[in-house]
Amino acid sequence: MEELSYKDLTQAELDSLKDIYISNRVTSMTEADLRKFVREIIIDQIKGTVGHAEEKEAWAEIKEYFSDDFSKKILEVKEKSAKNPKNDLKSPEEIEFNKRLSLLKRQQEEKSSKDMWED
């Protein structure tokens, strides 16, 4: 039997198959699995923002979620940041770059120490 592709279905059939998949997948997940999955989605949605428009959307979502406590949350973040000024000096990209750079250096050091023993 020839393998089927999504192209073999009409848009309505494909949507129906997707609905069945979503329903079955959610039903089969434990509460812990659901929480983990939702957390990953929210992290991608909020922390994976790129550009001004997406950042504004994330800001609006966070503001709506915290509603009356939004100003309070911002003050908490600002106070925490003031206690650790090193965080404010580097952009997220620079922090990530430095992490990768230190990992690369560590890997090179490990490789060079292994090479010393090889003959």
Jmol script that loads the backbone (N, CA, C; Angstrom):
load data "model"
ATOM      1  N   MET A   1       0.838  -1.180   0.000  1.00  0.00           N
ATOM      2  CA  MET A   1       0.000   0.000   0.000  1.00  0.00           C
ATOM      3  C   MET A   1       0.884   1.245   0.000  1.00  0.00           C
ATOM      4  N   GLU A   2       0.548   2.174  -0.829  1.00  0.00           N
ATOM      5  CA  GLU A   2       1.300   3.414  -0.950  1.00  0.00           C
ATOM      6  C   GLU A   2       1.039   4.298   0.267  1.00  0.00           C
ATOM      7  N   GLU A   3       2.107   4.938   0.762  1.00  0.00           N
ATOM      8  CA  GLU A   3       1.950   5.791   1.936  1.00  0.00           C
ATOM      9  C   GLU A   3       1.186   7.049   1.569  1.00  0.00           C
ATOM     10  N   LEU A   4       0.271   7.428   2.467  1.00  0.00           N
ATOM     11  CA  LEU A   4      -0.548   8.613   2.234  1.00  0.00           C
ATOM     12  C   LEU A   4       0.196   9.863   2.685  1.00  0.00           C
ATOM     13  N   SER A   5      -0.207  10.981   2.135  1.00  0.00           N
ATOM     14  CA  SER A   5       0.362  12.275   2.476  1.00  0.00           C
ATOM     15  C   SER A   5      -0.790  13.224   2.809  1.00  0.00           C
ATOM     16  N   TYR A   6      -0.459  14.314   3.478  1.00  0.00           N
ATOM     17  CA  TYR A   6      -1.491  15.304   3.781  1.00  0.00           C
ATOM     18  C   TYR A   6      -2.123  15.854   2.510  1.00  0.00           C
ATOM     19  N   LYS A   7      -1.413  15.766   1.402  1.00  0.00           N
ATOM     20  CA  LYS A   7      -1.927  16.240   0.119  1.00  0.00           C
ATOM     21  C   LYS A   7      -3.063  15.361  -0.402  1.00  0.00           C
ATOM     22  N   ASP A   8      -3.185  14.150   0.158  1.00  0.00           N
ATOM     23  CA  ASP A   8      -4.238  13.233  -0.261  1.00  0.00           C
ATOM     24  C   ASP A   8      -5.586  13.561   0.382  1.00  0.00           C
ATOM     25  N   LEU A   9      -5.592  14.485   1.323  1.00  0.00           N
ATOM     26  CA  LEU A   9      -6.811  14.852   2.027  1.00  0.00           C
ATOM     27  C   LEU A   9      -7.283  16.237   1.600  1.00  0.00           C
ATOM     28  N   THR A  10      -8.597  16.438   1.672  1.00  0.00           N
ATOM     29  CA  THR A  10      -9.128  17.781   1.456  1.00  0.00           C
ATOM     30  C   THR A  10      -8.803  18.611   2.693  1.00  0.00           C
ATOM     31  N   GLN A  11      -8.963  19.907   2.598  1.00  0.00           N
ATOM     32  CA  GLN A  11      -8.685  20.763   3.749  1.00  0.00           C
ATOM     33  C   GLN A  11      -9.599  20.401   4.922  1.00  0.00           C
ATOM     34  N   ALA A  12     -10.864  20.094   4.642  1.00  0.00           N
ATOM     35  CA  ALA A  12     -11.807  19.711   5.704  1.00  0.00           C
ATOM     36  C   ALA A  12     -11.378  18.397   6.356  1.00  0.00           C
ATOM     37  N   GLU A  13     -10.933  17.434   5.563  1.00  0.00           N
ATOM     38  CA  GLU A  13     -10.477  16.152   6.105  1.00  0.00           C
ATOM     39  C   GLU A  13      -9.211  16.336   6.944  1.00  0.00           C
ATOM     40  N   LEU A  14      -8.310  17.170   6.465  1.00  0.00           N
ATOM     41  CA  LEU A  14      -7.075  17.441   7.192  1.00  0.00           C
ATOM     42  C   LEU A  14      -7.388  18.128   8.523  1.00  0.00           C
ATOM     43  N   ASP A  15      -8.304  19.084   8.503  1.00  0.00           N
ATOM     44  CA  ASP A  15      -8.703  19.753   9.746  1.00  0.00           C
ATOM     45  C   ASP A  15      -9.336  18.765  10.717  1.00  0.00           C
ATOM     46  N   SER A  16     -10.143  17.852  10.193  1.00  0.00           N
ATOM     47  CA  SER A  16     -10.780  16.837  11.030  1.00  0.00           C
ATOM     48  C   SER A  16      -9.731  15.918  11.654  1.00  0.00           C
ATOM     49  N   LEU A  17      -8.751  15.500  10.880  1.00  0.00           N
ATOM     50  CA  LEU A  17      -7.669  14.659  11.386  1.00  0.00           C
ATOM     51  C   LEU A  17      -6.884  15.395  12.474  1.00  0.00           C
ATOM     52  N   LYS A  18      -6.615  16.677  12.252  1.00  0.00           N
ATOM     53  CA  LYS A  18      -5.901  17.483  13.243  1.00  0.00           C
ATOM     54  C   LYS A  18      -6.701  17.574  14.535  1.00  0.00           C
ATOM     55  N   ASP A  19      -8.027  17.758  14.426  1.00  0.00           N
ATOM     56  CA  ASP A  19      -8.882  17.823  15.616  1.00  0.00           C
ATOM     57  C   ASP A  19      -8.820  16.521  16.402  1.00  0.00           C
ATOM     58  N   ILE A  20      -8.857  15.396  15.690  1.00  0.00           N
ATOM     59  CA  ILE A  20      -8.789  14.084  16.343  1.00  0.00           C
ATOM     60  C   ILE A  20      -7.443  13.929  17.046  1.00  0.00           C
ATOM     61  N   TYR A  21      -6.368  14.305  16.375  1.00  0.00           N
ATOM     62  CA  TYR A  21      -5.024  14.220  16.962  1.00  0.00           C
ATOM     63  C   TYR A  21      -4.940  15.053  18.232  1.00  0.00           C
ATOM     64  N   ILE A  22      -5.389  16.310  18.152  1.00  0.00           N
ATOM     65  CA  ILE A  22      -5.315  17.213  19.308  1.00  0.00           C
ATOM     66  C   ILE A  22      -6.101  16.636  20.473  1.00  0.00           C
ATOM     67  N   SER A  23      -7.317  16.195  20.194  1.00  0.00           N
ATOM     68  CA  SER A  23      -8.168  15.637  21.246  1.00  0.00           C
ATOM     69  C   SER A  23      -7.533  14.407  21.890  1.00  0.00           C
ATOM     70  N   ASN A  24      -7.063  13.482  21.076  1.00  0.00           N
ATOM     71  CA  ASN A  24      -6.435  12.266  21.603  1.00  0.00           C
ATOM     72  C   ASN A  24      -5.144  12.571  22.355  1.00  0.00           C
ATOM     73  N   ARG A  25      -4.358  13.479  21.840  1.00  0.00           N
ATOM     74  CA  ARG A  25      -3.085  13.811  22.482  1.00  0.00           C
ATOM     75  C   ARG A  25      -3.324  14.433  23.854  1.00  0.00           C
ATOM     76  N   VAL A  26      -4.241  15.389  23.938  1.00  0.00           N
ATOM     77  CA  VAL A  26      -4.527  16.049  25.208  1.00  0.00           C
ATOM     78  C   VAL A  26      -5.116  15.051  26.198  1.00  0.00           C
ATOM     79  N   THR A  27      -6.020  14.197  25.733  1.00  0.00           N
ATOM     80  CA  THR A  27      -6.653  13.212  26.603  1.00  0.00           C
ATOM     81  C   THR A  27      -5.632  12.230  27.167  1.00  0.00           C
ATOM     82  N   SER A  28      -4.643  11.876  26.383  1.00  0.00           N
ATOM     83  CA  SER A  28      -3.668  10.883  26.827  1.00  0.00           C
ATOM     84  C   SER A  28      -2.583  11.452  27.739  1.00  0.00           C
ATOM     85  N   MET A  29      -2.504  12.773  27.874  1.00  0.00           N
ATOM     86  CA  MET A  29      -1.457  13.400  28.679  1.00  0.00           C
ATOM     87  C   MET A  29      -1.850  13.428  30.149  1.00  0.00           C
ATOM     88  N   THR A  30      -0.855  13.235  31.008  1.00  0.00           N
ATOM     89  CA  THR A  30      -1.084  13.371  32.439  1.00  0.00           C
ATOM     90  C   THR A  30      -1.124  14.859  32.775  1.00  0.00           C
ATOM     91  N   GLU A  31      -1.547  15.172  33.991  1.00  0.00           N
ATOM     92  CA  GLU A  31      -1.575  16.577  34.402  1.00  0.00           C
ATOM     93  C   GLU A  31      -0.163  17.169  34.374  1.00  0.00           C
ATOM     94  N   ALA A  32       0.815  16.399  34.797  1.00  0.00           N
ATOM     95  CA  ALA A  32       2.207  16.875  34.780  1.00  0.00           C
ATOM     96  C   ALA A  32       2.663  17.128  33.338  1.00  0.00           C
ATOM     97  N   ASP A  33       2.291  16.221  32.418  1.00  0.00           N
ATOM     98  CA  ASP A  33       2.642  16.412  31.007  1.00  0.00           C
ATOM     99  C   ASP A  33       1.993  17.677  30.452  1.00  0.00           C
ATOM    100  N   LEU A  34       0.722  17.884  30.806  1.00  0.00           N
ATOM    101  CA  LEU A  34       0.007  19.076  30.339  1.00  0.00           C
ATOM    102  C   LEU A  34       0.671  20.352  30.858  1.00  0.00           C
ATOM    103  N   ARG A  35       1.005  20.344  32.139  1.00  0.00           N
ATOM    104  CA  ARG A  35       1.652  21.529  32.727  1.00  0.00           C
ATOM    105  C   ARG A  35       2.999  21.799  32.044  1.00  0.00           C
ATOM    106  N   LYS A  36       3.774  20.756  31.818  1.00  0.00           N
ATOM    107  CA  LYS A  36       5.073  20.907  31.158  1.00  0.00           C
ATOM    108  C   LYS A  36       4.894  21.442  29.736  1.00  0.00           C
ATOM    109  N   PHE A  37       3.937  20.893  29.023  1.00  0.00           N
ATOM    110  CA  PHE A  37       3.677  21.302  27.647  1.00  0.00           C
ATOM    111  C   PHE A  37       3.239  22.762  27.582  1.00  0.00           C
ATOM    112  N   VAL A  38       2.308  23.136  28.443  1.00  0.00           N
ATOM    113  CA  VAL A  38       1.817  24.512  28.461  1.00  0.00           C
ATOM    114  C   VAL A  38       2.943  25.459  28.836  1.00  0.00           C
ATOM    115  N   ARG A  39       3.771  25.066  29.792  1.00  0.00           N
ATOM    116  CA  ARG A  39       4.905  25.905  30.190  1.00  0.00           C
ATOM    117  C   ARG A  39       5.841  26.159  29.007  1.00  0.00           C
ATOM    118  N   GLU A  40       6.146  25.116  28.247  1.00  0.00           N
ATOM    119  CA  GLU A  40       7.020  25.256  27.078  1.00  0.00           C
ATOM    120  C   GLU A  40       6.405  26.197  26.041  1.00  0.00           C
ATOM    121  N   ILE A  41       5.104  26.064  25.827  1.00  0.00           N
ATOM    122  CA  ILE A  41       4.419  26.927  24.861  1.00  0.00           C
ATOM    123  C   ILE A  41       4.470  28.378  25.309  1.00  0.00           C
ATOM    124  N   ILE A  42       4.184  28.619  26.587  1.00  0.00           N
ATOM    125  CA  ILE A  42       4.194  29.991  27.101  1.00  0.00           C
ATOM    126  C   ILE A  42       5.608  30.572  27.055  1.00  0.00           C
ATOM    127  N   ILE A  43       6.601  29.771  27.381  1.00  0.00           N
ATOM    128  CA  ILE A  43       7.983  30.247  27.299  1.00  0.00           C
ATOM    129  C   ILE A  43       8.315  30.655  25.866  1.00  0.00           C
ATOM    130  N   ASP A  44       7.949  29.812  24.900  1.00  0.00           N
ATOM    131  CA  ASP A  44       8.193  30.152  23.491  1.00  0.00           C
ATOM    132  C   ASP A  44       7.455  31.421  23.093  1.00  0.00           C
ATOM    133  N   GLN A  45       6.220  31.534  23.561  1.00  0.00           N
ATOM    134  CA  GLN A  45       5.383  32.665  23.208  1.00  0.00           C
ATOM    135  C   GLN A  45       5.907  33.969  23.796  1.00  0.00           C
ATOM    136  N   ILE A  46       6.314  33.941  25.040  1.00  0.00           N
ATOM    137  CA  ILE A  46       6.681  35.167  25.750  1.00  0.00           C
ATOM    138  C   ILE A  46       8.174  35.472  25.653  1.00  0.00           C
ATOM    139  N   LYS A  47       9.014  34.486  25.869  1.00  0.00           N
ATOM    140  CA  LYS A  47      10.455  34.744  25.867  1.00  0.00           C
ATOM    141  C   LYS A  47      11.064  34.628  24.479  1.00  0.00           C
ATOM    142  N   GLY A  48      10.337  34.030  23.557  1.00  0.00           N
ATOM    143  CA  GLY A  48      10.854  33.868  22.207  1.00  0.00           C
ATOM    144  C   GLY A  48      10.470  35.009  21.288  1.00  0.00           C
ATOM    145  N   THR A  49      10.135  36.153  21.866  1.00  0.00           N
ATOM    146  CA  THR A  49       9.713  37.286  21.052  1.00  0.00           C
ATOM    147  C   THR A  49      10.886  37.837  20.261  1.00  0.00           C
ATOM    148  N   VAL A  50      10.582  38.246  19.034  1.00  0.00           N
ATOM    149  CA  VAL A  50      11.592  38.827  18.162  1.00  0.00           C
ATOM    150  C   VAL A  50      10.997  40.090  17.565  1.00  0.00           C
ATOM    151  N   GLY A  51      11.633  41.187  17.792  1.00  0.00           N
ATOM    152  CA  GLY A  51      11.178  42.435  17.197  1.00  0.00           C
ATOM    153  C   GLY A  51      10.210  43.196  18.083  1.00  0.00           C
ATOM    154  N   HIS A  52      10.000  44.416  17.698  1.00  0.00           N
ATOM    155  CA  HIS A  52       9.196  45.353  18.478  1.00  0.00           C
ATOM    156  C   HIS A  52       7.730  44.924  18.573  1.00  0.00           C
ATOM    157  N   ALA A  53       7.137  44.485  17.470  1.00  0.00           N
ATOM    158  CA  ALA A  53       5.711  44.118  17.464  1.00  0.00           C
ATOM    159  C   ALA A  53       5.439  42.929  18.386  1.00  0.00           C
ATOM    160  N   GLU A  54       6.273  41.898  18.315  1.00  0.00           N
ATOM    161  CA  GLU A  54       6.082  40.729  19.170  1.00  0.00           C
ATOM    162  C   GLU A  54       6.323  41.080  20.638  1.00  0.00           C
ATOM    163  N   GLU A  55       7.295  41.945  20.897  1.00  0.00           N
ATOM    164  CA  GLU A  55       7.569  42.364  22.268  1.00  0.00           C
ATOM    165  C   GLU A  55       6.368  43.117  22.822  1.00  0.00           C
ATOM    166  N   LYS A  56       5.724  43.937  21.988  1.00  0.00           N
ATOM    167  CA  LYS A  56       4.529  44.664  22.422  1.00  0.00           C
ATOM    168  C   LYS A  56       3.389  43.697  22.727  1.00  0.00           C
ATOM    169  N   GLU A  57       3.239  42.645  21.918  1.00  0.00           N
ATOM    170  CA  GLU A  57       2.199  41.640  22.169  1.00  0.00           C
ATOM    171  C   GLU A  57       2.440  40.924  23.495  1.00  0.00           C
ATOM    172  N   ALA A  58       3.686  40.532  23.743  1.00  0.00           N
ATOM    173  CA  ALA A  58       4.026  39.856  24.995  1.00  0.00           C
ATOM    174  C   ALA A  58       3.760  40.784  26.179  1.00  0.00           C
ATOM    175  N   TRP A  59       4.140  42.056  26.037  1.00  0.00           N
ATOM    176  CA  TRP A  59       3.920  43.040  27.092  1.00  0.00           C
ATOM    177  C   TRP A  59       2.421  43.165  27.390  1.00  0.00           C
ATOM    178  N   ALA A  60       1.614  43.247  26.349  1.00  0.00           N
ATOM    179  CA  ALA A  60       0.159  43.382  26.525  1.00  0.00           C
ATOM    180  C   ALA A  60      -0.420  42.152  27.227  1.00  0.00           C
ATOM    181  N   GLU A  61       0.057  40.966  26.840  1.00  0.00           N
ATOM    182  CA  GLU A  61      -0.432  39.735  27.461  1.00  0.00           C
ATOM    183  C   GLU A  61      -0.055  39.676  28.945  1.00  0.00           C
ATOM    184  N   ILE A  62       1.174  40.038  29.252  1.00  0.00           N
ATOM    185  CA  ILE A  62       1.631  40.038  30.645  1.00  0.00           C
ATOM    186  C   ILE A  62       0.841  41.074  31.448  1.00  0.00           C
ATOM    187  N   LYS A  63       0.656  42.251  30.866  1.00  0.00           N
ATOM    188  CA  LYS A  63      -0.081  43.324  31.535  1.00  0.00           C
ATOM    189  C   LYS A  63      -1.519  42.899  31.813  1.00  0.00           C
ATOM    190  N   GLU A  64      -2.151  42.266  30.845  1.00  0.00           N
ATOM    191  CA  GLU A  64      -3.530  41.806  31.026  1.00  0.00           C
ATOM    192  C   GLU A  64      -3.598  40.720  32.103  1.00  0.00           C
ATOM    193  N   TYR A  65      -2.644  39.818  32.108  1.00  0.00           N
ATOM    194  CA  TYR A  65      -2.649  38.725  33.082  1.00  0.00           C
ATOM    195  C   TYR A  65      -2.531  39.252  34.514  1.00  0.00           C
ATOM    196  N   PHE A  66      -1.578  40.155  34.746  1.00  0.00           N
ATOM    197  CA  PHE A  66      -1.364  40.664  36.096  1.00  0.00           C
ATOM    198  C   PHE A  66      -2.344  41.781  36.458  1.00  0.00           C
ATOM    199  N   SER A  67      -2.998  42.364  35.494  1.00  0.00           N
ATOM    200  CA  SER A  67      -3.968  43.459  35.611  1.00  0.00           C
ATOM    201  C   SER A  67      -3.596  44.440  36.720  1.00  0.00           C
ATOM    202  N   ASP A  68      -4.304  44.430  37.838  1.00  0.00           N
ATOM    203  CA  ASP A  68      -4.083  45.418  38.902  1.00  0.00           C
ATOM    204  C   ASP A  68      -2.725  45.284  39.575  1.00  0.00           C
ATOM    205  N   ASP A  69      -2.137  44.102  39.529  1.00  0.00           N
ATOM    206  CA  ASP A  69      -0.839  43.867  40.172  1.00  0.00           C
ATOM    207  C   ASP A  69       0.340  44.133  39.230  1.00  0.00           C
ATOM    208  N   PHE A  70       0.068  44.600  38.014  1.00  0.00           N
ATOM    209  CA  PHE A  70       1.121  44.766  37.021  1.00  0.00           C
ATOM    210  C   PHE A  70       2.214  45.727  37.499  1.00  0.00           C
ATOM    211  N   SER A  71       1.820  46.879  38.005  1.00  0.00           N
ATOM    212  CA  SER A  71       2.803  47.862  38.487  1.00  0.00           C
ATOM    213  C   SER A  71       3.626  47.275  39.625  1.00  0.00           C
ATOM    214  N   LYS A  72       2.956  46.541  40.491  1.00  0.00           N
ATOM    215  CA  LYS A  72       3.644  45.902  41.618  1.00  0.00           C
ATOM    216  C   LYS A  72       4.692  44.907  41.112  1.00  0.00           C
ATOM    217  N   LYS A  73       4.336  44.116  40.098  1.00  0.00           N
ATOM    218  CA  LYS A  73       5.282  43.137  39.531  1.00  0.00           C
ATOM    219  C   LYS A  73       6.482  43.842  38.916  1.00  0.00           C
ATOM    220  N   ILE A  74       6.235  44.957  38.223  1.00  0.00           N
ATOM    221  CA  ILE A  74       7.344  45.708  37.615  1.00  0.00           C
ATOM    222  C   ILE A  74       8.276  46.225  38.703  1.00  0.00           C
ATOM    223  N   LEU A  75       7.716  46.739  39.786  1.00  0.00           N
ATOM    224  CA  LEU A  75       8.547  47.219  40.896  1.00  0.00           C
ATOM    225  C   LEU A  75       9.373  46.090  41.497  1.00  0.00           C
ATOM    226  N   GLU A  76       8.782  44.909  41.647  1.00  0.00           N
ATOM    227  CA  GLU A  76       9.518  43.748  42.167  1.00  0.00           C
ATOM    228  C   GLU A  76      10.712  43.418  41.268  1.00  0.00           C
ATOM    229  N   VAL A  77      10.478  43.428  39.966  1.00  0.00           N
ATOM    230  CA  VAL A  77      11.545  43.122  39.007  1.00  0.00           C
ATOM    231  C   VAL A  77      12.639  44.183  39.077  1.00  0.00           C
ATOM    232  N   LYS A  78      12.234  45.448  39.141  1.00  0.00           N
ATOM    233  CA  LYS A  78      13.216  46.532  39.202  1.00  0.00           C
ATOM    234  C   LYS A  78      14.048  46.442  40.489  1.00  0.00           C
ATOM    235  N   GLU A  79      13.393  46.146  41.628  1.00  0.00           N
ATOM    236  CA  GLU A  79      14.117  46.023  42.894  1.00  0.00           C
ATOM    237  C   GLU A  79      15.092  44.853  42.856  1.00  0.00           C
ATOM    238  N   LYS A  80      14.654  43.732  42.328  1.00  0.00           N
ATOM    239  CA  LYS A  80      15.519  42.556  42.227  1.00  0.00           C
ATOM    240  C   LYS A  80      16.714  42.857  41.323  1.00  0.00           C
ATOM    241  N   SER A  81      16.459  43.547  40.236  1.00  0.00           N
ATOM    242  CA  SER A  81      17.517  43.896  39.293  1.00  0.00           C
ATOM    243  C   SER A  81      18.506  44.882  39.921  1.00  0.00           C
ATOM    244  N   ALA A  82      18.009  45.798  40.733  1.00  0.00           N
ATOM    245  CA  ALA A  82      18.879  46.779  41.386  1.00  0.00           C
ATOM    246  C   ALA A  82      19.830  46.104  42.364  1.00  0.00           C
ATOM    247  N   LYS A  83      19.388  45.003  42.952  1.00  0.00           N
ATOM    248  CA  LYS A  83      20.238  44.268  43.892  1.00  0.00           C
ATOM    249  C   LYS A  83      21.355  43.516  43.174  1.00  0.00           C
ATOM    250  N   ASN A  84      21.159  43.238  41.890  1.00  0.00           N
ATOM    251  CA  ASN A  84      22.150  42.512  41.100  1.00  0.00           C
ATOM    252  C   ASN A  84      22.417  43.310  39.822  1.00  0.00           C
ATOM    253  N   PRO A  85      23.191  44.390  39.906  1.00  0.00           N
ATOM    254  CA  PRO A  85      23.393  45.279  38.757  1.00  0.00           C
ATOM    255  C   PRO A  85      24.138  44.641  37.584  1.00  0.00           C
ATOM    256  N   LYS A  86      24.808  43.520  37.803  1.00  0.00           N
ATOM    257  CA  LYS A  86      25.524  42.870  36.703  1.00  0.00           C
ATOM    258  C   LYS A  86      24.574  42.442  35.590  1.00  0.00           C
ATOM    259  N   ASN A  87      23.330  42.119  35.921  1.00  0.00           N
ATOM    260  CA  ASN A  87      22.358  41.681  34.914  1.00  0.00           C
ATOM    261  C   ASN A  87      22.013  42.792  33.936  1.00  0.00           C
ATOM    262  N   ASP A  88      22.027  44.038  34.394  1.00  0.00           N
ATOM    263  CA  ASP A  88      21.633  45.151  33.543  1.00  0.00           C
ATOM    264  C   ASP A  88      22.717  45.562  32.555  1.00  0.00           C
ATOM    265  N   LEU A  89      23.942  45.146  32.797  1.00  0.00           N
ATOM    266  CA  LEU A  89      25.039  45.594  31.956  1.00  0.00           C
ATOM    267  C   LEU A  89      25.100  44.880  30.618  1.00  0.00           C
ATOM    268  N   LYS A  90      24.515  43.693  30.523  1.00  0.00           N
ATOM    269  CA  LYS A  90      24.624  42.900  29.302  1.00  0.00           C
ATOM    270  C   LYS A  90      23.243  42.622  28.716  1.00  0.00           C
ATOM    271  N   SER A  91      23.188  42.610  27.394  1.00  0.00           N
ATOM    272  CA  SER A  91      21.940  42.264  26.717  1.00  0.00           C
ATOM    273  C   SER A  91      21.751  40.753  26.797  1.00  0.00           C
ATOM    274  N   PRO A  92      20.526  40.269  26.613  1.00  0.00           N
ATOM    275  CA  PRO A  92      20.298  38.820  26.625  1.00  0.00           C
ATOM    276  C   PRO A  92      21.156  38.089  25.591  1.00  0.00           C
ATOM    277  N   GLU A  93      21.353  38.720  24.442  1.00  0.00           N
ATOM    278  CA  GLU A  93      22.185  38.103  23.403  1.00  0.00           C
ATOM    279  C   GLU A  93      23.625  37.969  23.870  1.00  0.00           C
ATOM    280  N   GLU A  94      24.115  39.010  24.557  1.00  0.00           N
ATOM    281  CA  GLU A  94      25.495  38.975  25.048  1.00  0.00           C
ATOM    282  C   GLU A  94      25.659  37.929  26.139  1.00  0.00           C
ATOM    283  N   ILE A  95      24.677  37.822  27.011  1.00  0.00           N
ATOM    284  CA  ILE A  95      24.718  36.814  28.071  1.00  0.00           C
ATOM    285  C   ILE A  95      24.750  35.418  27.453  1.00  0.00           C
ATOM    286  N   GLU A  96      23.881  35.175  26.459  1.00  0.00           N
ATOM    287  CA  GLU A  96      23.841  33.871  25.786  1.00  0.00           C
ATOM    288  C   GLU A  96      25.157  33.596  25.064  1.00  0.00           C
ATOM    289  N   PHE A  97      25.716  34.617  24.402  1.00  0.00           N
ATOM    290  CA  PHE A  97      26.992  34.458  23.709  1.00  0.00           C
ATOM    291  C   PHE A  97      28.090  34.075  24.694  1.00  0.00           C
ATOM    292  N   ASN A  98      28.133  34.743  25.843  1.00  0.00           N
ATOM    293  CA  ASN A  98      29.158  34.444  26.849  1.00  0.00           C
ATOM    294  C   ASN A  98      29.015  33.034  27.403  1.00  0.00           C
ATOM    295  N   LYS A  99      27.776  32.578  27.580  1.00  0.00           N
ATOM    296  CA  LYS A  99      27.555  31.201  28.033  1.00  0.00           C
ATOM    297  C   LYS A  99      28.114  30.220  27.013  1.00  0.00           C
ATOM    298  N   ARG A 100      27.799  30.452  25.750  1.00  0.00           N
ATOM    299  CA  ARG A 100      28.282  29.555  24.689  1.00  0.00           C
ATOM    300  C   ARG A 100      29.796  29.595  24.581  1.00  0.00           C
ATOM    301  N   LEU A 101      30.362  30.785  24.725  1.00  0.00           N
ATOM    302  CA  LEU A 101      31.807  30.936  24.647  1.00  0.00           C
ATOM    303  C   LEU A 101      32.500  30.184  25.780  1.00  0.00           C
ATOM    304  N   SER A 102      31.962  30.295  26.996  1.00  0.00           N
ATOM    305  CA  SER A 102      32.592  29.577  28.116  1.00  0.00           C
ATOM    306  C   SER A 102      32.446  28.073  27.946  1.00  0.00           C
ATOM    307  N   LEU A 103      31.323  27.617  27.411  1.00  0.00           N
ATOM    308  CA  LEU A 103      31.147  26.189  27.132  1.00  0.00           C
ATOM    309  C   LEU A 103      32.163  25.716  26.103  1.00  0.00           C
ATOM    310  N   LEU A 104      32.359  26.489  25.058  1.00  0.00           N
ATOM    311  CA  LEU A 104      33.334  26.140  24.025  1.00  0.00           C
ATOM    312  C   LEU A 104      34.739  26.082  24.613  1.00  0.00           C
ATOM    313  N   LYS A 105      35.093  27.038  25.447  1.00  0.00           N
ATOM    314  CA  LYS A 105      36.420  27.035  26.084  1.00  0.00           C
ATOM    315  C   LYS A 105      36.600  25.804  26.963  1.00  0.00           C
ATOM    316  N   ARG A 106      35.548  25.464  27.730  1.00  0.00           N
ATOM    317  CA  ARG A 106      35.604  24.281  28.590  1.00  0.00           C
ATOM    318  C   ARG A 106      35.797  23.016  27.759  1.00  0.00           C
ATOM    319  N   GLN A 107      35.074  22.928  26.643  1.00  0.00           N
ATOM    320  CA  GLN A 107      35.204  21.757  25.776  1.00  0.00           C
ATOM    321  C   GLN A 107      36.599  21.669  25.179  1.00  0.00           C
ATOM    322  N   GLN A 108      37.174  22.796  24.806  1.00  0.00           N
ATOM    323  CA  GLN A 108      38.523  22.807  24.256  1.00  0.00           C
ATOM    324  C   GLN A 108      39.545  22.407  25.316  1.00  0.00           C
ATOM    325  N   GLU A 109      39.342  22.875  26.539  1.00  0.00           N
ATOM    326  CA  GLU A 109      40.250  22.510  27.630  1.00  0.00           C
ATOM    327  C   GLU A 109      40.176  21.015  27.912  1.00  0.00           C
ATOM    328  N   GLU A 110      38.962  20.474  27.918  1.00  0.00           N
ATOM    329  CA  GLU A 110      38.793  19.035  28.147  1.00  0.00           C
ATOM    330  C   GLU A 110      39.461  18.238  27.032  1.00  0.00           C
ATOM    331  N   LYS A 111      39.306  18.700  25.798  1.00  0.00           N
ATOM    332  CA  LYS A 111      39.916  18.000  24.671  1.00  0.00           C
ATOM    333  C   LYS A 111      41.434  18.061  24.746  1.00  0.00           C
ATOM    334  N   SER A 112      41.977  19.217  25.102  1.00  0.00           N
ATOM    335  CA  SER A 112      43.439  19.331  25.172  1.00  0.00           C
ATOM    336  C   SER A 112      43.998  18.510  26.325  1.00  0.00           C
ATOM    337  N   SER A 113      43.253  18.409  27.424  1.00  0.00           N
ATOM    338  CA  SER A 113      43.753  17.584  28.526  1.00  0.00           C
ATOM    339  C   SER A 113      43.694  16.101  28.163  1.00  0.00           C
ATOM    340  N   LYS A 114      42.747  15.681  27.377  1.00  0.00           N
ATOM    341  CA  LYS A 114      42.675  14.287  26.923  1.00  0.00           C
ATOM    342  C   LYS A 114      43.788  13.997  25.937  1.00  0.00           C
ATOM    343  N   ASP A 115      44.088  14.970  25.075  1.00  0.00           N
ATOM    344  CA  ASP A 115      45.125  14.786  24.059  1.00  0.00           C
ATOM    345  C   ASP A 115      46.498  14.576  24.692  1.00  0.00           C
ATOM    346  N   MET A 116      46.750  15.163  25.867  1.00  0.00           N
ATOM    347  CA  MET A 116      48.033  14.997  26.516  1.00  0.00           C
ATOM    348  C   MET A 116      48.340  13.539  26.812  1.00  0.00           C
ATOM    349  N   TRP A 117      47.306  12.752  27.108  1.00  0.00           N
ATOM    350  CA  TRP A 117      47.503  11.376  27.518  1.00  0.00           C
ATOM    351  C   TRP A 117      47.535  10.422  26.343  1.00  0.00           C
ATOM    352  N   GLU A 118      47.133  10.925  25.187  1.00  0.00           N
ATOM    353  CA  GLU A 118      47.125  10.030  24.020  1.00  0.00           C
ATOM    354  C   GLU A 118      48.486  10.049  23.340  1.00  0.00           C
ATOM    355  N   ASP A 119      48.972   8.878  22.952  1.00  0.00           N
ATOM    356  CA  ASP A 119      50.239   8.773  22.201  1.00  0.00           C
ATOM    357  C   ASP A 119      50.037   7.985  20.941  1.00  0.00           C
TER     358      ASP A 119
END
end "model"
wireframe off; spacefill off
backbone 0.3
color backbone group
